[in-house]
Amino acid sequence: MSSWLDYTINGLIVGNVYALVAVGLALIFGVSRLINFAQGSIYLVGAYIGWVAVVRLHTPLPLTIIVVAAAAAMVGLIIERFGLRPLQNSVRIAPLLATIGISFVLDQLVMLTFSPNPRALPSQLPDVRFQLGGGTIGPLDLLIAGVGLTSALLLFVFLRYTKLGWAVRATAQDRDAAMQMGVDVNRVNQAVFGIAAALGGVSGMLVGMYYNQIDTAMSLQATLKGVVAEVVGGAGNVPGAVIGSLLLGLVESYGVAVFGTSYRNLFAFLLLVVVLVLRPSGLFASARQAPPEPLTGTFIAPSRPVRIPRWALLVAAAAFAVLPFFPVSSYVLQTLINAWLLGMLALSLTLVAGTMGQVSLGHAALLAIGAYTSALLSLTLAVPVGLAVIGGGLMSAALGTLLISPSFRLRGHYVSIATLAIGEIVSLVILNWESVTRGPIGISGIPPLSLFGYDLISPFSVYWFSFAVMLVLALLQGRLLGSHLGRSFRAIRDDDIAARAYGLSLNRYKSLAFIFGGFAAGVSGGIAAHLYSYINHETFNTQQSILALTVVILGGLGNVVGAIVGSVALVGLPELFRIAAEYRILIYGIVLLLLVRFRPQGLLGTI
Amino acid sequence: MTNPSPEPLLSLFNVNTFYGQAQVHFDLSITVARGHIVCLLGGNASGKSTTMKIILGLVKPRSGEVTFDGASLIGLTTPQIVRRGIASVPEARRLFADMSVRENILMGAFVRNDREAVALDLDRMLTLFPKLGQRLSQRAGSLSGGEQQMVAMARALMSRPRMIVMDEPTMGLSPLYVDRVLELIRSINQAGVSVFMVEQNASLALEIAHEAYVLQTGRIVLSGPARALKDDPRVRDAYLGGSEAA
């Protein structure tokens, strides 16, 4: 059994690794007020470059570190130059979405190049442990600590004593004023992305050596942990990011010591939520720290929505309604059923993210809540499936709103971080709350859809059922947008301070949006559970959240018809072109990037 | 249009600027003669600060020409314009609050590479602004408004500019500091630096300026030697009367 000292050492080492990621995030946030969601992907790339260097090229350790740092820095520079710089004059949300797209593209490229199977990354260091008080410490621990300290020292010297370092600090404090001193902000961005990527890449390599295993799931985890550490320390605050990381490492390590390994991430995200709620500018925010991102007004691309005549919508709806009467394969129907289910999720997200301006990155959690509720109601309490699905929707509405409510006072990027964390928390609770959710085993034998005692098993009936449910939700939402309530939502999105000055209660309206959105997503999850007949904690994952976000942006934020068109397009087109499953996420990422760059208002325009 | 000097250092000619659909400047033309202090007067939302942003390249005009020392500034980035010899004292000072006073002043010399001369200039600033000597290692954000204004001016001078543009240098200062700032602007100018300043406080600005322009909702409505404008009843009514009564 390991001693407390061991857990402390482990916490500090892991914290060191997080710090390498978080410091980069803090530097980037400092100069460009951007949370770089691609940071974890660079960490992943670093790990795999390390693998190539060690296993294929047999480089000695110092050279491995240099190769990884240099290659990762290159990736960072490319991201900055081609992914983000063209968006400089774009809407504020664009760079955020671009980093999400870039992260998907990078992760998928790594996966396609190296296969998703885990690989061993040998550490190249002797496997010995030294006694240290009541614990032990190995050469790799010392290496990680050494790399962490050296990086911190180099960074300090860079920021304090070099001209470019001064430029970085000046830009972080006042971008316009820095430009008026002659600072080339593009060079500053470049420097910061290069440094952040080098540190992130080395971090990935070290973690790979520490656990002697690398796989593509590392990416999202690293982004999440880095973001947690950075926000805990105070966004944009470099020393804060280091302290936040060590704190996070220790909290996790002690949490694991007391409750077990599967609780590690739960502690990380709970720490984040607690900090976001109690002290959103972080534990070590300087007095002058900008308040949490006033990303209003220009947050989403303003545009005139494409007008679609009512008859055209009716014709389209009628055509889809009578489609099963034509000789179409059940494969086509199955694809469209998936599109309708995704459509419900997209309706929910387009309301929350588009109409209300709260860009949620954890929307899949609402699916999961709806799915588990409906499945458990019908299985354990023998509630009729039709009612159970509605129960799932209600539970999602209630629980989703309750979970997000502490974050109502957050704005912009912080909402995205909070929703991402809440999404992870839901998934981790499902994993760990075995007495109710059956933990990692999942729930099997979920009864099929049925309505008033009739089982809906044939593709036709499922098709009509899901289509009808989606249509009803879409009509309701369309009515909502045209109403006074819809206008209030948009007012809050466009300028929450002005909206408040007019007497709108932000909490009430945000709650209403999440209640409606939660219901739609919960119903979608509930139906999905009965269709799949088996679900577990990974059925509804972050990839689905991001897919829904891509759908919503493709259709046009806030646009009801757009959400449905986007769903059909993103589910249907890959099927139509028979694109292999492993390339799909790559394509979603590329679609997201292209949209952000060339048509941020989406196909049908934002509302 | 008045053009007091045949060879202006800075000139804006027929500049039209838009924020989205809204037009900010209508055929704006302004010249700053070498060695002069030129002041742009105007009320809120008249387009004064945008004029400064145009000169510094922070906002791009839709049409028109901006030249400095005979060469066009259109299409240049802000850092490139700064390297041509234009320094700025931005509105509300805009110091780097978490950097020390010393670092702030040295940031002004960012475009220079002659270290020894920069060090000498820093000493020169401390004789010009003796109060800052004791504050060098203090956080700039902890200074009073007047002291911050001194740092902002020292910072602007550190690039050895040919021209300084100032956005409301007396805004929010105590009367004591207002006089001090005006004196400093005059002495900076006597050392050979041209000054273009944007001001709301017309009576003060007209005291030290050579020429002045009056901007009203994006159009120059009056211009001429400062002395003449000071006695112009229209300026009196619009600005001086109001500010003296207040």
HADDOCK unambig.tbl for C-alpha pairs under 7 A between the chains (distance, minus, plus):
assign (segid A and resid 170 and name CA) (segid B and resid 96 and name CA) 6.00 0.50 0.50
assign (segid A and resid 173 and name CA) (segid B and resid 96 and name CA) 5.75 0.50 0.50
assign (segid A and resid 174 and name CA) (segid B and resid 96 and name CA) 6.41 0.50 0.50
assign (segid A and resid 177 and name CA) (segid B and resid 94 and name CA) 6.24 0.50 0.50
assign (segid A and resid 179 and name CA) (segid B and resid 78 and name CA) 5.99 0.50 0.50
assign (segid A and resid 179 and name CA) (segid B and resid 79 and name CA) 5.78 0.50 0.50
assign (segid A and resid 180 and name CA) (segid B and resid 78 and name CA) 6.30 0.50 0.50
assign (segid A and resid 180 and name CA) (segid B and resid 79 and name CA) 6.50 0.50 0.50
assign (segid A and resid 180 and name CA) (segid B and resid 82 and name CA) 6.56 0.50 0.50
assign (segid A and resid 180 and name CA) (segid B and resid 88 and name CA) 6.54 0.50 0.50
assign (segid A and resid 181 and name CA) (segid B and resid 82 and name CA) 6.83 0.50 0.50
assign (segid A and resid 181 and name CA) (segid B and resid 107 and name CA) 6.56 0.50 0.50
assign (segid A and resid 181 and name CA) (segid B and resid 108 and name CA) 5.51 0.50 0.50
assign (segid A and resid 181 and name CA) (segid B and resid 110 and name CA) 6.23 0.50 0.50
assign (segid A and resid 182 and name CA) (segid B and resid 78 and name CA) 6.74 0.50 0.50
assign (segid A and resid 182 and name CA) (segid B and resid 79 and name CA) 3.81 0.50 0.50
assign (segid A and resid 182 and name CA) (segid B and resid 80 and name CA) 6.96 0.50 0.50
assign (segid A and resid 182 and name CA) (segid B and resid 82 and name CA) 5.43 0.50 0.50
assign (segid A and resid 182 and name CA) (segid B and resid 83 and name CA) 6.67 0.50 0.50
assign (segid A and resid 182 and name CA) (segid B and resid 110 and name CA) 6.38 0.50 0.50
assign (segid A and resid 182 and name CA) (segid B and resid 111 and name CA) 5.80 0.50 0.50
assign (segid A and resid 183 and name CA) (segid B and resid 79 and name CA) 5.77 0.50 0.50
assign (segid A and resid 184 and name CA) (segid B and resid 79 and name CA) 5.88 0.50 0.50
